Amino acid sequence: MMVQGSLLIIFNFKMNKVLQSGWLLMEILLALSLLGIVYTLVLPSYQQYLMTMRRTQGKNALFQASYWLEKNALIHGTYPENLAPAIWQPPDVAYTISYIKQDHGYLLMAIPKLIQHHDPCGKLTINHTGEKGVVGNTLPLATCWSQSY
């Protein structure tokens, strides 16, 4: 038995064959570097995908709150003074819904929380006429409210 570098060579004198076992250091380094390259290319795209999906959840929460307000106004003749907790704090959504009652309408705002706080769209808004908006954004309104992912 002889040891050369990181490769173990076993001589079998009866059969005149050389058996090799183990990985070369270069093979391991190559595999790790390829994994690192794939990770650096894929991770930002995946994070952007997650941020867009959470933004869609926030928009859906705004639409649900708006629907609830319009339904309440239809039944009672006016918009309520405040939202029910199930509406302004939806579970598993990276946004908190804020409600501002105005003279003849309302303004709903989805305020990002936790990791969604870094969303370049900022706070999403919708009012009683269905007009959509953004506050504190670095992206255009059309991009933040678009349907594409």
For each residue, the residues with C-beta under 8 A, 3 or more apart:
1: 8 9 10 11
2: 9 11
3: 8 9
4: 7 9
5: 25
6: 22 24 25
7: 4 20 22 24
8: 1 3 20 21 22
9: 1 2 3 4 18 19 20
10: 1 18 19 20 21
11: 1 2 18
12: 15 16 17 18 19
13: 16
14:
15: 12
16: 12 13
17: 12
18: 9 10 11 12
19: 9 10 12
20: 7 8 9 10
21: 8 10
22: 6 7 8
23: 27 28
24: 6 7 27 28
25: 5 6 28 29
26: 29 30
27: 23 24 30 31
28: 23 24 25 31 32
29: 25 26 32 33
30: 26 27 33 34
31: 27 28 34 35
32: 28 29 35 36
33: 29 30 36 37
34: 30 31 37 38
35: 31 32 38 39
36: 32 33 39 40
37: 33 34 40 41
38: 34 35 41 42
39: 35 36 42 43
40: 36 37 43 44
41: 37 38 44 45
42: 38 39 45 46
43: 39 40 46 47
44: 40 41 47 48
45: 41 42 48 49
46: 42 43 49 50
47: 43 44 50 51
48: 44 45 51 52
49: 45 46 52 53 149
50: 46 47 53 54
51: 47 48 54 55 116 118 119
52: 48 49 55 56 149
53: 49 50 56 57 149
54: 50 51 57 58 93 94 95 115 116 119
55: 51 52 58 59 116 119 121 124 144
56: 52 53 59 60 149
57: 53 54 60 61 92 93 94 95
58: 54 55 61 62 93 94 95 110 112 116 124
59: 55 56 62 63 110 124 145
60: 56 57 63 64
61: 57 58 64 65 90 93 95 97 110
62: 58 59 65 66 97 108 110 124 125 126
63: 59 60 66 67 126
64: 60 61 67 68 87 90
65: 61 62 68 69 83 87 88 97 99 108
66: 62 63 69 70 108 126 128 130
67: 63 64 70 71
68: 64 65 71 72 83 84 87
69: 65 66 72 73 79 80 83 99 106 108 128
70: 66 67 73 74 128
71: 67 68 74 75
72: 68 69 75 76 79 80
73: 69 70 76 77 78 79
74: 70 71
75: 71 72
76: 72 73 80
77: 73
78: 73
79: 69 72 73 101 105 106 128
80: 69 72 76 83 101
81: 101
82: 88 99 101
83: 65 68 69 80 87 88 97 99
84: 68 87 88
85: 88 89
86: 89 90
87: 64 65 68 83 84 90 97 99
88: 65 82 83 84 85 96 97 98 99
89: 85 86 96 97
90: 61 64 86 87 93 95 97
91:
92: 57
93: 54 57 58 61 90
94: 54 57 58 112 113 114 115 116
95: 54 57 58 61 90 110 111 112 113 116 124
96: 88 89 110 111 113
97: 61 62 65 83 87 88 89 90 108 109 110 111
98: 88 108 109 110 111
99: 65 69 82 83 87 88 106 107 108 109
100: 106 107 108 109
101: 79 80 81 82 106
102: 105 106 107 127 128
103:
104: 128
105: 79 102 127 128 129
106: 69 79 99 100 101 102 127 128
107: 99 100 102 125 126 127 128
108: 62 65 66 69 97 98 99 100 125 126 127
109: 97 98 99 100 123 124 125 135
110: 58 59 61 62 95 96 97 98 123 124 125
111: 95 96 97 98 123
112: 58 94 95 116 117 119 122 123
113: 94 95 96 116 117
114: 94 117
115: 54 94 118
116: 51 54 55 58 94 95 112 113 119
117: 112 113 114
118: 51 115
119: 51 54 55 112 116 122
120: 137 138 139
121: 55 124 134 137 139 143 144
122: 112 119 134 135 136 137 138 144
123: 109 110 111 112 134 135 136 137
124: 55 58 59 62 95 109 110 121 132 133 134 144 145
125: 62 107 108 109 110 132 133 134 135
126: 62 63 66 107 108 130 131 132 133
127: 102 105 106 107 108 130 131 133
128: 66 69 70 79 102 104 105 106 107
129: 105
130: 66 126 127
131: 126 127
132: 124 125 126 141 145
133: 124 125 126 127 141
134: 121 122 123 124 125 137 139 141 144 145
135: 109 122 123 125
136: 122 123
137: 120 121 122 123 134 140 141 144
138: 120 122
139: 120 121 134 143 144
140: 137 143 144
141: 132 133 134 137 144 145
142: 145 146
143: 121 139 140 146
144: 55 121 122 124 134 137 139 140 141
145: 59 124 132 134 141 142
146: 142 143
147:
148:
149: 49 52 53 56
